[in-house]
Amino acid sequence: MVLSFSIARLIQQHPLRYLLEFQLTTIQYLTLIDTLARFHLRGEARQFYLGYFWWLLEPALYIAVFYIVFQLLLESRQPDYLYFLAVGKLTFIWFSKSVVQASSSIETNKGLISQVIISKEVFPLAAVQQGLYRQLAVFSFLLVLLFLSGKGQFHYWFWLLPLMFVQMILISGVGLLAALVVCWHKDFQYLIQLGMMFLLFVSGVFWDVNAVADADVRRWLLLLNPLAALIDAYRQILLFGSLPKVDVMSVLLCQSLFLLAMAVGAFRIFQSRIALRVLSR
């Protein structure tokens, strides 16, 4: 409630406040999303002693736990498994954490919704923007680690930017849809978390999707699971020094754009009902 009040006060003091009751331009819309995202990040950092250091420490601890299990205990035969796991896990954390936070963002900010007339999709997109800031810090650390260790391949690293842009579109679309269904029934929050657990094991985080013997199964896995395609693409660029497959990336981009367009359209249709649904609980 304190955070919602602070955001409301921030918006009222923002130079764009008089536009909130009208149609925002694209630049103003993105500026508002970025402002909310940075405000939330500062608020989260102040709640912990280590502050922003948790951005690096949390994924590092995840990677350490899974490395102990799959490399030291199960003795994975994947070469340079630590870096292989790091690329997969960091990509997955960006997706899963952003979607989970976006799914509960409208419910979390219902106090602000009751005070300010604002497009409801701003809150899930602000949560997605928070995830982007965290990922930029984490990926920068990973790139430095790969460079210093000599394990990375640097021929196509500039392709990381368009690949991250595609993932950002995918996260935005899925995050918006997740926030919408949670507005209707909070039970979906548990299903979303369960779905993330399922994706953790079927997206190639711990294993290489290219190791699937059946070519048809491998192709359908990459086409039907965008996250698996993303993880494989990052590994191709960072670890193997090759470009991702054009056909797989084209399908991934189309899927991401379709999900985002469908989510934005749904929010436009149910804009007023979202507020009523959330505030009535």
Backbone torsions as a table, in degrees:
resi	resn	phi	psi	omega
1	MET	NA	-40.0	178.5
2	VAL	-64.1	-41.5	179.7
3	LEU	-64.6	-42.2	179.1
4	SER	-62.8	-40.7	178.6
5	PHE	-64.3	-39.2	-179.2
6	SER	-66.3	-39.9	178.5
7	ILE	-66.2	-41.0	178.0
8	ALA	-60.2	-42.5	178.4
9	ARG	-65.8	-37.4	177.8
10	LEU	-61.9	-44.4	-179.3
11	ILE	-65.6	-40.3	-179.7
12	GLN	-65.2	-28.9	179.4
13	GLN	-90.2	-10.8	-176.3
14	HIS	-70.4	142.0	180.0
15	PRO	-62.2	-15.0	179.8
16	LEU	-97.8	10.0	-172.2
17	ARG	-59.9	-34.3	-177.1
18	TYR	-71.4	-9.4	-179.5
19	LEU	-94.1	-9.9	-172.4
20	LEU	-64.0	-27.5	-178.8
21	GLU	-89.1	3.3	-178.8
22	PHE	-127.0	-177.7	-178.3
23	GLN	-75.3	121.4	179.4
24	LEU	-82.1	144.6	170.7
25	THR	-74.1	168.2	-177.5
26	THR	-60.5	-45.4	-178.8
27	ILE	-64.0	-42.9	179.4
28	GLN	-66.2	-37.9	179.2
29	TYR	-62.6	-47.9	-179.9
30	LEU	-66.7	-35.2	178.3
31	THR	-64.2	-41.5	178.6
32	LEU	-65.1	-43.0	178.3
33	ILE	-60.6	-45.7	-178.6
34	ASP	-65.8	-37.9	178.2
35	THR	-62.6	-45.3	178.4
36	LEU	-64.1	-39.8	-179.3
37	ALA	-63.0	-47.5	-179.5
38	ARG	-66.6	-34.4	177.3
39	PHE	-63.6	-44.8	178.8
40	HIS	-64.6	-40.6	-179.5
41	LEU	-63.3	-42.7	177.2
42	ARG	-64.0	-40.1	178.6
43	GLY	-63.7	-41.0	178.7
44	GLU	-66.1	-42.0	-177.4
45	ALA	-63.0	-34.7	-178.9
46	ARG	-71.0	-16.8	-177.7
47	GLN	-80.4	-13.8	-174.9
48	PHE	-124.0	147.8	-178.8
49	TYR	-63.3	-41.2	-178.4
50	LEU	-82.3	-10.3	173.6
51	GLY	55.8	-127.0	-175.5
52	TYR	-67.7	-17.4	-179.9
53	PHE	-61.7	-23.5	178.0
54	TRP	-64.7	-22.0	177.0
55	TRP	-58.3	-35.9	179.4
56	LEU	-94.1	-36.6	-174.5
57	LEU	-68.8	-42.6	-177.5
58	GLU	-60.2	-52.8	177.7
59	PRO	-64.6	-31.7	178.7
60	ALA	-64.2	-39.1	178.3
61	LEU	-67.4	-39.7	175.5
62	TYR	-58.7	-47.8	-178.2
63	ILE	-63.3	-40.1	-179.9
64	ALA	-62.2	-43.1	-179.5
65	VAL	-63.5	-48.9	-178.3
66	PHE	-69.6	-29.5	176.7
67	TYR	-66.5	-41.8	178.2
68	ILE	-61.2	-42.3	-177.1
69	VAL	-70.6	-52.1	-170.6
70	PHE	-86.2	-26.9	-179.8
71	GLN	-97.6	-51.7	-175.1
72	LEU	-78.9	-36.8	-178.7
73	LEU	-91.4	-47.6	-177.8
74	LEU	-92.6	-7.9	174.7
75	GLU	54.0	63.3	177.0
76	SER	-60.6	141.6	-179.5
77	ARG	-92.2	3.8	179.5
78	GLN	-69.6	124.8	178.5
79	PRO	-62.1	144.0	179.8
80	ASP	48.4	53.7	-171.7
81	TYR	-64.3	-30.3	-179.4
82	LEU	-60.2	-46.0	-178.6
83	TYR	-74.6	-36.0	175.3
84	PHE	-59.2	-45.8	179.5
85	LEU	-68.2	-40.2	-177.7
86	ALA	-60.9	-44.4	-179.7
87	VAL	-63.0	-45.6	-179.1
88	GLY	-66.3	-44.6	-176.4
89	LYS	-69.8	-39.9	-179.6
90	LEU	-67.3	-37.4	175.8
91	THR	-64.3	-42.9	-179.9
92	PHE	-66.6	-42.3	-179.1
93	ILE	-60.9	-41.5	178.7
94	TRP	-57.6	-46.8	-178.8
95	PHE	-67.7	-53.5	-171.7
96	SER	-66.8	-46.4	-177.5
97	LYS	-66.8	-38.5	179.9
98	SER	-66.1	-43.3	-179.1
99	VAL	-66.7	-42.8	-179.9
100	VAL	-63.4	-43.6	179.0
101	GLN	-67.4	-39.1	178.6
102	ALA	-64.8	-36.0	-176.8
103	SER	-63.0	-31.4	-178.2
104	SER	-102.4	3.3	-171.7
105	SER	-67.1	-39.0	-179.4
106	ILE	-69.4	-43.4	177.4
107	GLU	-61.6	-40.1	-179.8
108	THR	-65.1	-34.2	-175.9
109	ASN	-101.5	23.9	-178.1
110	LYS	-66.0	-25.4	174.5
111	GLY	-64.2	-39.7	177.2
112	LEU	-70.3	-37.8	179.6
113	ILE	-61.5	-33.9	-179.8
114	SER	-74.4	-13.6	-176.6
115	GLN	-105.5	-28.2	-172.1
116	VAL	-130.2	137.0	173.7
117	ILE	-79.9	112.4	-174.0
118	ILE	-151.7	147.0	177.7
119	SER	-62.6	129.9	-172.7
120	LYS	-70.0	-24.9	-179.6
121	GLU	-70.9	-10.4	177.7
122	VAL	-59.8	-37.8	-174.3
123	PHE	-71.1	-47.8	174.5
124	PRO	-61.5	-39.4	-179.5
125	LEU	-68.5	-32.5	175.0
126	ALA	-66.0	-37.7	176.4
127	ALA	-65.0	-39.0	176.9
128	VAL	-64.6	-39.6	178.7
129	GLN	-64.9	-35.9	175.1
130	GLN	-59.8	-44.0	178.7
131	GLY	-61.4	-36.0	178.6
132	LEU	-64.4	-44.3	179.0
133	TYR	-60.6	-43.2	178.6
134	ARG	-63.0	-43.6	-176.2
135	GLN	-66.8	-35.3	177.3
136	LEU	-60.6	-41.3	178.5
137	ALA	-67.2	-43.9	-177.6
138	VAL	-67.7	-44.8	-179.8
139	PHE	-65.5	-35.6	176.9
140	SER	-61.6	-42.5	177.2
141	PHE	-64.1	-40.8	179.9
142	LEU	-64.2	-42.1	179.6
143	LEU	-63.1	-41.3	177.1
144	VAL	-63.3	-41.7	179.8
145	LEU	-63.6	-43.7	178.3
146	LEU	-64.9	-37.8	-179.7
147	PHE	-66.7	-46.2	-177.7
148	LEU	-69.4	-33.3	-178.7
149	SER	-80.9	-17.9	-177.7
150	GLY	75.7	12.5	-178.3
151	LYS	-90.2	-16.7	-176.8
152	GLY	-86.3	159.3	174.4
153	GLN	-111.1	128.8	-167.8
154	PHE	-107.9	7.9	-173.9
155	HIS	-66.7	-36.5	-172.0
156	TYR	-124.6	27.6	-176.7
157	TRP	-63.7	-25.2	179.6
158	PHE	-66.2	-15.9	176.6
159	TRP	-76.2	-6.1	177.4
160	LEU	-64.9	-35.0	-177.5
161	LEU	-62.6	-51.8	176.8
162	PRO	-64.9	-31.5	179.0
163	LEU	-67.9	-41.6	176.8
164	MET	-66.7	-33.2	177.0
165	PHE	-64.3	-42.2	177.3
166	VAL	-63.2	-43.1	179.2
167	GLN	-64.9	-35.4	177.8
168	MET	-63.2	-40.6	177.0
169	ILE	-63.0	-44.3	179.8
170	LEU	-61.5	-47.3	-179.7
171	ILE	-62.3	-39.6	180.0
172	SER	-62.8	-45.8	179.9
173	GLY	-63.7	-48.1	-179.4
174	VAL	-67.5	-39.8	179.7
175	GLY	-63.3	-41.2	177.9
176	LEU	-64.7	-44.7	178.9
177	LEU	-64.1	-39.0	178.3
178	ALA	-64.0	-42.9	178.5
179	ALA	-63.0	-36.5	-178.5
180	LEU	-66.7	-45.6	-177.6
181	VAL	-71.2	-31.7	177.4
182	VAL	-68.7	-30.7	175.6
183	CYS	-61.3	-36.8	-177.9
184	TRP	-76.4	-44.2	178.6
185	HIS	-145.5	122.6	-178.8
186	LYS	-65.8	-18.2	179.1
187	ASP	-60.5	-26.2	179.5
188	PHE	-63.1	-21.3	178.9
189	GLN	-59.9	-40.4	179.0
190	TYR	-70.9	-37.5	178.5
191	LEU	-66.4	-36.0	177.9
192	ILE	-64.9	-43.5	178.8
193	GLN	-64.6	-38.7	176.6
194	LEU	-65.5	-39.6	177.2
195	GLY	-62.2	-35.9	177.3
196	MET	-66.5	-36.8	176.5
197	MET	-64.1	-40.6	177.2
198	PHE	-62.2	-45.8	179.8
199	LEU	-63.6	-31.4	179.9
200	LEU	-58.0	-34.4	-175.1
201	PHE	-96.7	-15.7	-176.6
202	VAL	-111.5	6.4	-175.6
203	SER	-106.1	6.0	178.1
204	GLY	78.5	27.3	177.7
205	VAL	-67.6	-42.2	-177.1
206	PHE	-99.8	-14.4	-175.7
207	TRP	-137.2	164.9	-176.1
208	ASP	-92.0	122.4	-180.0
209	VAL	-63.7	-24.9	179.2
210	ASN	-74.0	-9.1	177.5
211	ALA	-82.8	-7.1	176.6
212	VAL	-66.2	122.4	-172.3
213	ALA	-67.1	-41.6	-177.7
214	ASP	-76.3	116.8	-177.7
215	ALA	-63.1	-36.7	179.8
216	ASP	-67.3	-43.0	178.4
217	VAL	-63.2	-41.6	179.8
218	ARG	-63.8	-41.9	-179.1
219	ARG	-65.8	-43.6	-179.8
220	TRP	-68.7	-32.6	177.6
221	LEU	-63.0	-42.2	-179.9
222	LEU	-71.6	-32.0	-178.2
223	LEU	-79.2	-36.2	-175.6
224	LEU	-91.0	-16.7	-179.6
225	ASN	-119.9	92.5	-178.4
226	PRO	-57.0	-32.3	-178.6
227	LEU	-67.6	-37.6	176.7
228	ALA	-63.5	-40.6	177.9
229	ALA	-64.6	-39.3	179.2
230	LEU	-65.3	-47.3	-179.0
231	ILE	-61.4	-43.3	178.1
232	ASP	-63.6	-38.7	179.9
233	ALA	-64.9	-43.8	177.5
234	TYR	-60.5	-42.0	-179.4
235	ARG	-67.1	-38.7	178.3
236	GLN	-59.9	-41.5	-177.2
237	ILE	-75.8	-47.6	-171.5
238	LEU	-82.6	-37.0	-171.6
239	LEU	-107.2	-32.9	-172.8
240	PHE	-106.9	-6.4	176.3
241	GLY	64.6	37.6	179.3
242	SER	-137.0	163.7	179.7
243	LEU	-87.8	146.1	174.7
244	PRO	-63.9	160.7	179.6
245	LYS	-68.0	132.7	-175.3
246	VAL	-63.5	-42.3	-177.5
247	ASP	-65.2	-39.0	179.0
248	VAL	-67.2	-42.3	179.7
249	MET	-67.7	-34.6	178.5
250	SER	-65.8	-43.4	176.9
251	VAL	-63.3	-41.3	180.0
252	LEU	-61.9	-43.1	178.6
253	LEU	-64.1	-42.9	179.1
254	CYS	-64.4	-42.1	177.9
255	GLN	-61.5	-43.3	-178.0
256	SER	-65.5	-44.8	179.5
257	LEU	-64.7	-38.2	178.5
258	PHE	-64.2	-45.6	179.5
259	LEU	-62.9	-41.3	-179.8
260	LEU	-66.2	-43.9	179.5
261	ALA	-63.6	-41.8	178.5
262	MET	-64.3	-40.3	-179.2
263	ALA	-67.8	-44.4	179.4
264	VAL	-63.5	-41.9	178.0
265	GLY	-62.1	-40.2	179.2
266	ALA	-64.8	-39.7	178.5
267	PHE	-66.4	-37.0	178.3
268	ARG	-64.9	-38.1	-178.6
269	ILE	-71.5	-43.1	-173.5
270	PHE	-102.7	20.6	-174.7
271	GLN	-53.0	-52.5	-177.0
272	SER	-72.4	-34.5	-179.2
273	ARG	-69.6	-28.2	178.7
274	ILE	-62.5	-46.6	180.0
275	ALA	-62.0	-45.6	179.9
276	LEU	-61.8	-41.3	-178.7
277	ARG	-64.7	-44.4	-177.6
278	VAL	-71.2	-44.9	-176.2
279	LEU	-72.4	-19.3	179.9
280	SER	-79.9	-11.7	-180.0
281	ARG	-87.0	NA	NA
